């Protein structure tokens, strides 16, 4: 068994997280304040602002929690699988290494990478992505540099361990590459 932590969040991820959280707080306070200020207005309008503020708070907390739950933590290799443990156990990523085609370090995310579905920088970048050379792939990354690309017959995964070269060397020493 092999394990190591995911890389800490980069400045970009930290900035996006704090900026988004700040915007959510400002908008929520503004909505609640608008509901408070409209006391001279008929009750239904005041109630609308309070109601919208309440649901916005619930939605904001849910959004922040869901994005936090996707943040990668421990990266393990055991029993022929690579497992990216996330903050929430239901969100873990797994990839079978038995039919490994390629494992390498990418200096940075390739240009023209499109996010198909997922989180674009709140605590991490995670979800399904597309890039012409890589095709469709899953990513769970906390920084945009020193990425590890793992390609098998079934899946392609991009992750960010603390020590990328160590992970690549371990996988190459334990699993043989299957020709395409």
trRosetta pair geometry for C-beta under 8 A, 3 or more apart (Angstrom, degrees):
i j d omega theta_ij theta_ji phi_ij phi_ji
1 76 6.7 -17 -171 -167 96 102
1 77 7.0 165 -156 83 48 59
1 78 4.3 6 -116 -95 90 106
2 76 6.9 151 85 -158 54 52
2 77 4.3 4 55 49 103 104
2 78 7.4 -173 30 -59 58 70
2 167 7.6 146 138 -122 132 67
2 170 5.1 118 -131 172 169 153
2 174 8.0 -143 -11 -23 135 153
3 74 5.8 0 -171 -178 115 107
3 75 6.6 161 -151 85 62 50
3 76 4.3 -15 -98 -102 97 76
3 77 7.4 -164 -70 20 53 63
4 74 7.5 163 90 -153 22 66
4 75 5.7 -16 66 59 70 98
4 161 5.3 63 92 -164 120 116
4 162 5.6 -124 159 36 114 102
4 163 6.0 -90 -172 36 162 97
4 166 7.0 94 -42 93 160 126
4 167 6.5 -115 37 -70 133 104
5 73 7.0 -61 -143 173 75 53
5 74 6.2 -52 -104 -103 52 56
5 75 7.2 85 175 13 7 86
5 161 7.3 124 87 -155 41 69
5 162 5.0 44 73 -26 87 124
6 71 8.0 -176 76 162 150 73
6 72 3.9 121 -74 113 165 108
6 73 6.0 -143 11 -161 114 5
6 74 7.3 -107 -17 -65 84 12
6 75 5.9 111 -68 -32 74 104
6 84 7.3 62 -74 -152 122 98
6 140 7.7 -78 -121 127 145 98
6 142 5.7 110 144 -4 112 129
6 159 7.0 -102 -120 180 100 98
6 160 5.9 67 -168 84 86 78
6 161 6.2 -83 -116 -108 44 42
6 162 7.1 116 143 -39 11 76
7 10 7.9 21 127 -50 118 83
7 141 8.0 5 48 -163 113 69
7 142 5.2 -167 81 66 82 113
7 143 5.1 -62 109 10 136 122
7 146 7.0 120 -73 87 157 117
7 160 4.2 -70 23 142 118 105
7 161 6.4 85 -37 126 84 14
7 162 5.3 150 -88 -88 61 49
8 142 6.5 -135 139 130 17 140
8 143 7.6 50 82 -45 49 118
8 162 7.8 49 -14 -102 72 93
9 13 4.1 -119 -166 90 101 128
9 14 5.2 126 121 -55 120 83
9 17 7.4 -9 -178 -9 157 140
9 123 7.1 -96 -94 -165 137 42
9 124 7.0 -112 -103 -82 98 68
9 142 4.7 -98 -93 -178 54 105
9 143 6.9 159 -158 -62 29 79
10 13 5.1 96 53 11 72 100
10 14 7.0 -135 99 -2 37 92
10 142 6.6 147 -9 137 77 68
10 143 3.7 111 -43 -118 114 84
10 144 6.3 -76 26 9 165 76
10 145 7.4 112 -93 20 143 93
11 14 5.6 -57 -143 41 32 111
11 15 6.0 34 158 -21 67 107
12 15 5.9 -56 -147 36 26 111
12 16 6.3 23 157 -15 63 108
12 121 6.7 -83 140 -141 91 121
12 143 7.8 117 41 -135 104 57
12 144 6.4 15 39 -9 148 120
13 16 5.9 -55 -144 39 30 109
13 17 6.2 31 156 -21 64 108
13 121 5.6 -149 -117 -160 62 75
13 123 6.9 8 177 158 110 11
13 124 6.2 15 -143 -97 138 34
13 125 7.2 -111 -96 -27 109 81
13 142 5.9 -70 -3 -170 173 62
13 143 6.9 -94 -7 -84 127 50
14 17 5.8 -56 -148 35 28 112
14 18 6.4 18 160 -9 65 109
15 18 6.3 -63 -146 42 27 102
15 19 5.9 25 159 -19 65 113
16 19 5.8 -57 -139 40 27 111
16 20 6.1 25 162 -17 64 110
16 120 7.7 -121 -176 116 153 73
16 121 3.7 -13 110 138 168 120
16 122 6.2 -112 128 -77 104 50
17 20 6.2 -60 -148 38 23 107
17 21 6.3 19 157 -14 62 111
17 121 7.3 -133 -48 142 67 75
17 122 5.5 114 -102 -148 70 53
17 123 5.6 92 -101 -60 126 50
18 21 5.7 -55 -142 41 31 110
18 22 6.1 35 157 -22 65 108
19 22 5.8 -57 -149 36 27 113
19 23 6.5 27 155 -18 63 105
20 23 5.8 -53 -147 35 31 110
20 24 6.4 32 154 -19 65 106
20 122 5.4 -52 50 -104 162 108
21 24 5.7 -55 -149 36 31 113
21 25 6.4 31 154 -18 65 106
21 64 6.7 67 -101 -106 93 127
22 25 5.8 -56 -148 36 31 109
22 26 6.3 29 156 -18 66 107
23 26 5.8 -55 -145 38 31 110
23 27 6.2 26 159 -15 66 108
24 27 6.1 -56 -143 40 27 106
24 28 6.1 28 157 -19 63 111
24 56 8.0 -179 -162 162 80 97
24 60 4.3 135 -172 -142 127 128
24 63 7.6 -162 -104 69 146 130
24 64 7.4 -140 57 -52 172 115
25 28 5.8 -58 -146 38 28 112
25 29 6.2 25 159 -16 65 108
26 29 6.0 -57 -146 39 27 107
26 30 6.2 28 155 -20 63 109
27 30 5.6 -55 -146 37 30 114
27 31 6.4 30 155 -19 65 105
27 56 6.7 -120 120 174 103 144
28 31 5.9 -56 -149 35 29 109
28 32 6.4 22 156 -12 65 108
28 53 6.1 102 -162 -155 64 82
28 56 5.3 -172 -103 113 80 116
28 57 5.4 92 -142 -80 129 77
28 60 6.2 -69 -62 -5 129 158
29 32 5.9 -58 -145 42 31 107
29 33 5.9 32 155 -20 67 110
30 33 5.7 -55 -141 40 27 111
30 34 6.2 33 155 -24 63 104
31 34 5.7 -49 -146 32 30 113
31 35 6.7 31 152 -17 60 103
31 49 5.9 -172 -177 -171 69 80
31 52 5.4 -117 -167 103 130 100
31 53 3.7 173 115 -86 108 88
31 56 5.7 92 40 29 163 152
32 35 5.7 -54 -155 35 34 113
32 36 6.5 33 148 -19 65 106
32 49 7.5 146 -110 146 19 94
32 50 6.9 58 -129 -117 61 59
32 53 4.1 131 -68 -164 69 156
33 36 5.5 -55 -148 37 36 112
33 37 6.1 33 155 -21 70 107
34 37 5.9 -52 -139 37 30 109
34 38 6.4 27 161 -20 63 111
34 49 4.5 -133 102 -151 96 143
34 53 7.7 172 49 -56 92 121
35 38 6.2 -59 -145 34 26 108
35 46 5.5 96 -162 -171 67 64
35 47 7.5 77 -145 -93 109 10
35 48 7.7 -161 -104 75 97 49
35 49 3.3 -169 -74 102 80 106
35 50 3.8 132 -165 -57 153 69
35 52 7.8 -180 -60 47 119 88
35 53 5.8 -100 -9 -2 136 135
36 39 6.9 -12 173 -42 43 99
36 50 8.0 100 -51 -80 59 96
38 41 4.1 -39 -177 31 91 124
38 45 5.6 -111 163 112 145 104
38 46 4.4 -168 96 -90 106 80
38 49 6.1 124 20 12 137 145
39 46 6.3 71 -91 -107 37 145
41 45 4.7 -58 133 70 128 131
41 46 5.8 155 75 -47 97 91
42 45 5.8 88 71 9 77 100
42 46 7.5 -155 101 -1 38 95
43 46 5.6 -65 -147 44 37 111
43 47 5.8 39 158 -24 73 110
44 47 5.5 -57 -144 39 29 114
44 48 6.5 38 155 -29 64 100
45 48 5.6 -46 -152 24 34 115
45 49 7.0 30 153 -13 63 100
46 49 6.1 -56 -157 35 34 107
46 50 6.5 28 150 -13 67 108
47 50 5.6 -56 -144 42 34 110
47 51 5.8 36 156 -21 69 109
48 51 5.7 -57 -145 40 27 111
48 52 6.1 26 157 -18 64 107
49 52 5.8 -52 -142 38 29 109
49 53 6.2 32 156 -20 63 108
50 53 5.7 -56 -147 37 29 113
50 54 6.3 32 154 -22 64 105
51 54 5.7 -52 -148 33 30 112
51 55 6.5 20 158 -9 65 106
52 55 6.1 -59 -146 43 31 103
52 56 6.0 34 154 -23 66 110
53 56 5.5 -55 -143 37 28 114
53 57 6.5 34 155 -23 63 101
54 57 5.8 -53 -155 30 30 111
54 58 6.7 25 150 -14 63 105
55 58 5.5 -50 -147 38 38 112
55 59 6.0 39 153 -18 68 107
56 59 5.6 -54 -142 42 31 112
56 60 6.0 34 156 -23 65 107
57 60 5.8 -55 -144 36 27 111
57 61 6.4 25 158 -16 63 107
58 61 6.1 -57 -149 38 27 108
58 62 6.3 27 153 -18 63 110
59 62 5.7 -57 -146 38 30 112
59 63 6.2 32 156 -20 66 106
60 63 5.7 -52 -146 35 30 112
60 64 6.3 27 157 -15 64 107
61 64 5.9 -56 -146 40 29 109
61 65 6.2 28 156 -18 65 110
62 65 5.8 -58 -145 39 28 109
62 66 6.2 27 158 -18 65 108
63 66 6.0 -56 -144 37 27 108
63 67 6.3 21 159 -12 63 109
63 122 7.7 -23 152 136 93 167
64 67 6.0 -60 -147 41 28 107
64 68 6.1 29 156 -19 65 110
64 122 7.4 -118 -119 168 56 129
65 68 5.7 -56 -144 39 30 112
65 69 6.2 36 155 -26 64 106
66 69 5.6 -51 -148 30 30 116
66 70 7.0 29 153 -20 60 104
67 70 5.9 -56 -157 30 35 112
67 71 7.6 55 145 -42 61 89
67 119 5.1 132 -129 -126 90 137
67 122 4.0 -23 -177 104 156 114
67 123 5.0 143 140 21 94 118
67 124 7.7 173 175 37 82 76
68 71 5.7 -31 -165 -5 44 118
68 87 5.8 -52 145 65 75 161
68 123 5.1 162 -99 -74 51 165
69 86 6.4 63 159 138 56 119
69 87 5.2 -125 -131 77 37 103
69 88 3.5 3 -157 -6 104 127
69 90 7.9 -4 172 60 128 90
69 91 5.3 131 143 -11 95 150
70 86 5.8 -48 -154 -158 25 143
70 87 7.5 -10 31 30 18 100
70 88 7.7 -17 -53 30 38 106
70 91 5.5 -121 -100 176 55 150
70 118 7.7 152 -164 -163 158 93
70 119 5.4 157 78 0 156 146
70 123 6.9 129 68 86 86 122
70 124 6.1 -142 110 59 93 119
70 126 4.4 -165 161 62 123 155
70 127 7.8 -1 -163 -52 149 76
70 140 7.2 -141 168 -130 84 98
71 86 6.2 130 70 -157 41 87
71 87 5.1 39 57 -19 93 117
71 123 4.4 -82 -72 150 116 118
71 124 4.7 150 -115 -16 66 126
71 126 7.7 -135 -83 -28 32 139
71 142 7.1 57 -155 -91 86 108
72 75 7.1 21 174 -63 121 91
72 84 5.1 -48 -130 179 112 111
72 85 7.4 102 -159 76 65 45
72 86 5.7 -61 -100 -100 42 72
72 93 7.9 -39 -102 19 104 119
72 124 6.2 131 7 -129 81 162
72 126 7.5 158 -36 -86 91 123
72 140 4.5 112 -59 146 120 111
72 141 7.4 10 8 -82 136 17
72 142 6.3 -120 48 -37 102 105
72 159 6.8 145 -130 -147 168 97
72 160 7.3 144 62 51 146 84
73 84 8.0 132 46 174 56 67
73 85 5.0 -53 65 98 103 91
73 86 6.2 135 3 -135 92 20
73 87 6.1 123 -41 -67 119 56
74 84 7.9 168 89 -157 46 42
74 85 4.4 11 58 44 88 122
75 82 7.1 -4 -175 -175 91 95
75 83 7.4 165 -156 85 45 52
75 84 5.5 -13 -107 -107 78 69
75 85 7.4 -148 -74 19 31 77
75 159 6.2 117 -108 158 137 148
75 161 5.2 -87 37 -94 154 103
75 167 6.9 -8 115 -113 138 139
76 82 7.3 165 88 -155 48 49
76 83 4.7 -10 62 58 96 99
76 85 6.8 46 0 -20 107 106
77 81 7.3 -175 -148 92 52 41
77 82 5.1 -21 -99 -101 80 72
77 83 7.7 175 -84 18 30 72
77 97 7.1 24 -147 -22 105 154
77 167 7.8 147 -29 -150 128 85
77 170 6.6 162 39 125 154 124
77 171 6.6 -150 -110 -86 156 82
77 174 7.3 133 144 60 138 157
78 81 6.5 -19 71 59 56 81
78 83 7.1 -28 34 8 92 116
80 96 6.3 5 141 -154 97 76
80 97 5.6 -153 -174 51 56 88
80 98 5.3 19 -169 -56 121 93
80 175 7.8 113 -133 -94 66 120
81 94 5.3 -9 -177 -166 125 102
81 95 6.7 150 -158 74 73 38
81 96 5.7 -43 -101 -101 79 49
81 97 6.4 180 -103 0 22 91
82 94 7.1 155 80 -153 51 51
82 95 5.0 -10 56 58 98 93
82 97 5.8 90 -22 -53 93 113
82 150 6.5 -61 38 -172 160 175
82 157 7.4 -171 87 75 130 154
82 171 7.4 -8 -73 -101 127 122
83 92 6.0 -2 -171 177 96 120
83 93 7.1 156 -157 84 47 54
83 94 5.1 -11 -104 -102 75 81
84 92 6.5 166 81 -161 57 66
84 93 4.1 7 48 54 109 103
84 94 7.7 -151 22 -68 69 38
84 140 5.1 134 141 72 158 149
84 157 7.8 -171 -19 -178 131 136
84 159 5.8 -156 -90 -113 133 133
85 89 7.6 -23 -152 -110 89 62
85 92 5.4 -22 -116 -114 48 106
86 89 7.7 178 65 -86 77 19
86 91 4.2 -60 67 95 146 106
86 92 5.6 -158 14 -84 88 48
86 93 7.2 80 -34 -8 109 83
86 140 7.0 -105 -82 -156 108 141
87 91 7.4 9 55 55 63 131
88 91 4.6 67 75 8 96 112
89 92 6.1 -14 -164 -26 48 110
93 138 6.3 174 -140 134 134 140
93 140 5.6 -157 -4 -17 148 145
93 157 6.8 141 154 -134 133 132
95 150 6.1 126 103 111 157 132
95 152 6.1 166 174 3 106 134
95 154 7.8 -179 -150 78 80 105
95 155 5.2 -126 -125 78 105 134
95 157 5.0 -114 -50 -14 152 145
96 99 6.8 37 110 24 107 86
96 152 6.2 148 79 177 74 169
96 154 6.7 50 44 34 109 134
96 155 7.9 114 33 25 75 113
97 100 5.2 8 -170 -59 69 112
97 150 7.7 -61 -104 -171 89 128
97 152 6.8 -130 -117 -85 33 129
97 171 6.6 -130 -144 -149 140 101
97 174 7.7 33 127 101 145 107
97 175 4.7 -97 149 -89 112 165
98 152 7.7 63 57 -147 56 130
98 175 7.3 -123 -100 -141 25 119
99 152 5.0 92 85 -171 81 96
99 153 4.1 -37 131 4 136 112
99 154 7.0 93 67 -7 128 87
99 178 5.1 -37 -158 16 63 153
100 103 6.3 -23 -170 -30 122 108
100 150 7.4 -64 -133 -166 96 88
100 151 7.6 97 -164 82 59 55
100 152 5.5 -52 -98 -100 41 83
100 171 7.2 167 -128 166 156 109
100 175 4.9 89 3 134 146 127
100 176 7.2 159 58 90 111 33
100 177 5.5 -82 107 -110 94 54
100 178 6.2 130 64 7 48 88
101 151 4.6 -61 69 110 104 98
101 152 6.0 150 3 -123 89 24
101 153 6.5 121 -39 -59 116 58
101 177 6.3 69 -152 -162 23 87
101 178 5.9 -56 -84 64 64 82
101 179 7.9 66 -131 -155 82 11
101 180 6.0 61 -144 -75 124 83
102 149 6.9 -16 120 117 104 103
102 150 7.5 169 92 -153 63 30
102 151 4.0 18 52 45 98 116
102 177 6.9 57 -75 -137 40 119
103 148 7.0 2 -169 -179 85 97
103 149 7.0 177 -144 90 39 61
103 150 5.1 8 -108 -110 87 70
103 151 7.3 -154 -65 26 50 68
103 168 5.5 171 137 -137 105 79
103 171 4.9 -103 157 101 174 139
103 172 6.3 -148 69 -61 124 84
103 177 7.9 -138 10 -91 88 104
104 148 7.5 173 90 -152 29 59
104 149 5.4 -9 61 56 76 103
104 168 6.6 59 -121 -133 24 135
105 146 6.6 -28 -165 -153 110 58
105 147 7.0 140 -162 77 58 46
105 148 6.0 -37 -102 -99 61 63
105 149 7.6 165 -107 14 10 83
105 164 4.9 100 -113 139 113 130
105 165 6.5 -25 -54 -79 145 65
105 168 5.9 -80 -44 -44 90 152
106 109 7.0 73 127 -87 136 31
106 110 7.2 -77 -160 -42 138 80
106 146 8.0 139 78 -155 56 11
106 147 4.3 -19 61 68 102 103
106 148 7.5 -175 16 -87 81 12
106 149 5.3 74 -28 -28 113 112
106 158 7.2 -29 27 -136 138 113
107 145 6.5 -27 168 -150 55 79
107 146 7.2 -5 -141 -69 37 44
107 147 7.9 -7 67 26 11 84
108 144 5.8 26 -149 146 87 86
108 145 5.4 -29 -91 -103 77 64
108 147 7.2 88 -139 2 15 112
109 113 5.3 -69 161 2 111 155
109 141 7.7 176 -69 68 116 169
109 144 5.4 -70 -1 -158 109 87
109 147 6.5 80 -70 -21 66 155
109 158 7.5 81 -109 166 88 159
110 113 5.7 117 74 -55 74 105
110 131 5.0 100 75 -170 123 149
110 133 6.3 -121 -167 43 170 120
110 134 6.7 168 25 -15 143 117
112 131 6.4 121 98 -136 76 79
112 132 6.6 12 104 -5 127 105
113 129 5.5 7 177 176 101 126
113 130 7.3 161 -159 79 57 40
113 131 4.5 -29 -105 -78 75 110
114 129 6.5 154 81 -163 46 71
114 130 4.8 -17 61 60 100 91
114 131 7.2 167 17 -73 70 55
115 118 5.9 -118 -166 53 107 95
115 120 5.6 -81 -44 -88 174 101
115 125 7.9 -116 -95 -165 123 101
115 127 6.2 55 -159 83 97 129
115 128 7.6 108 -167 84 57 54
115 129 5.5 -42 -105 -105 49 82
116 127 7.1 -159 63 139 71 108
116 128 4.3 -49 63 105 115 102
116 129 6.2 -176 4 -103 87 21
116 130 5.6 79 -48 -17 111 102
116 136 7.1 1 -16 -134 152 100
117 127 5.2 -144 103 -177 56 123
117 128 4.8 29 47 41 87 106
118 125 7.5 72 123 177 122 59
118 126 5.2 -138 -176 105 124 54
118 127 1.3 -104 -67 -43 148 155
118 128 5.9 161 -29 22 117 54
118 129 7.4 -58 31 -53 138 78
118 139 7.7 141 112 59 169 88
119 122 5.6 -102 -168 47 109 87
119 123 7.2 -26 160 55 148 88
119 124 6.4 61 100 79 131 71
119 125 6.5 -166 98 -140 81 32
119 126 4.8 24 44 49 108 83
119 127 5.8 158 18 -29 59 114
120 125 6.3 14 -143 -123 32 84
121 124 7.6 -129 -134 109 24 14
121 125 5.8 5 -74 -77 55 82
124 140 6.6 18 149 -169 140 62
124 141 6.4 161 -174 82 95 37
124 142 4.9 -55 -116 -92 95 67
125 139 6.0 -16 117 117 95 123
125 140 7.9 178 89 -139 58 22
125 141 5.0 -13 61 64 98 91
125 142 7.7 -176 21 -85 74 22
125 144 7.6 60 3 -80 146 81
126 139 6.3 -148 -124 99 40 70
126 140 4.7 30 -115 -112 101 66
126 141 7.3 173 -74 24 64 55
127 138 7.3 -127 132 -144 20 68
127 139 6.8 -7 54 55 49 82
128 136 6.4 -5 -173 -171 102 99
128 137 7.5 159 -153 86 58 31
128 138 6.0 -40 -97 -97 59 65
129 136 7.4 157 84 -154 42 53
129 137 5.6 -25 66 68 89 79
129 138 7.5 133 19 -117 82 17
129 139 5.3 16 2 -1 129 120
129 158 7.7 -33 45 27 136 129
130 134 7.9 -179 -165 80 37 93
130 135 7.0 -55 -143 166 74 32
130 136 5.2 -27 -98 -96 83 64
130 137 7.6 146 -95 19 34 69
131 134 4.4 42 69 36 107 105
131 135 7.3 -15 64 22 62 18
131 137 7.2 -23 22 18 98 115
132 135 8.0 9 177 -68 17 40
134 137 5.2 -38 144 -22 122 133
134 149 7.3 -118 -118 -143 125 129
134 151 7.9 -141 -148 -88 84 118
134 156 5.9 163 176 154 98 157
135 156 6.4 126 70 7 99 150
136 156 7.2 144 95 43 49 116
137 155 7.6 101 -136 176 66 71
137 156 3.7 -69 -109 99 101 107
137 157 6.5 -175 -173 -79 98 21
137 158 5.9 69 138 -13 133 99
138 155 6.6 -16 13 -172 113 114
138 156 7.1 155 22 87 66 58
138 157 5.2 -17 70 -110 94 74
138 158 7.4 -172 95 26 48 70
139 157 7.3 151 -90 -163 40 54
139 158 4.3 -14 -110 64 90 103
139 159 7.5 -178 -153 -71 57 43
140 157 7.7 -14 15 -167 93 98
140 158 7.7 163 28 86 50 62
140 159 5.7 0 67 -109 85 80
140 160 7.9 -132 105 17 59 82
141 144 7.2 93 135 -87 134 42
141 147 6.2 -26 -115 -113 137 107
141 158 6.1 -26 -51 122 122 97
141 159 6.4 -178 -82 -146 75 28
141 160 4.4 90 -142 -18 79 116
142 160 5.3 -134 35 72 76 138
143 146 6.9 14 95 50 125 92
143 160 5.3 151 42 -159 84 157
144 147 7.7 -34 -173 -47 32 115
146 160 6.6 86 95 -142 81 88
146 164 5.0 -162 173 -12 93 143
147 158 5.2 1 177 -172 126 102
147 159 7.1 142 -161 71 75 29
147 160 5.7 -54 -109 -84 64 80
147 164 7.3 96 114 -114 8 143
148 158 7.0 158 77 -153 48 53
148 159 5.3 -23 59 64 100 81
148 160 7.1 166 11 -91 84 29
148 161 6.1 17 -7 11 136 100
148 164 5.0 -173 -61 -144 101 98
148 167 5.8 -42 -97 92 162 132
148 168 6.1 -157 -131 -64 112 94
149 156 7.3 -12 -168 -171 88 95
149 157 7.7 154 -155 84 43 48
149 158 5.5 -16 -100 -101 65 82
150 156 7.2 165 88 -155 54 48
150 157 4.7 -11 61 61 102 94
150 158 7.7 -178 22 -79 72 34
150 159 7.3 8 2 10 114 105
150 171 7.3 -108 -112 -161 113 168
151 155 8.0 -154 -144 104 42 47
151 156 4.9 -4 -110 -111 76 88
152 155 5.5 23 52 51 102 68
152 156 7.6 -167 29 -76 60 46
153 178 6.9 -32 -46 81 109 140
160 164 7.5 -51 -150 -77 48 109
161 164 5.4 145 62 -84 94 55
161 166 7.6 -115 119 65 137 94
161 167 4.7 112 34 -30 161 147
163 166 3.9 19 127 20 118 123
163 167 6.5 142 95 -19 73 86
164 167 5.8 -60 -152 37 35 110
164 168 6.2 31 156 -17 70 107
165 168 5.7 -55 -146 39 33 111
165 169 6.1 33 156 -19 67 108
166 169 5.9 -55 -145 38 27 111
166 170 6.4 29 155 -20 62 107
167 170 5.8 -56 -148 35 29 111
167 171 6.4 26 157 -16 65 106
168 171 6.0 -56 -147 38 29 108
168 172 6.2 25 157 -15 65 111
169 172 5.9 -59 -144 41 28 109
169 173 6.2 26 158 -20 65 110
170 173 5.9 -60 -147 37 28 109
170 174 6.3 7 162 -6 65 115
171 174 6.2 -71 -144 45 27 100
171 175 5.7 -33 -180 34 69 112
172 175 7.2 -74 -114 59 18 72
172 177 7.8 -9 -129 -42 78 101
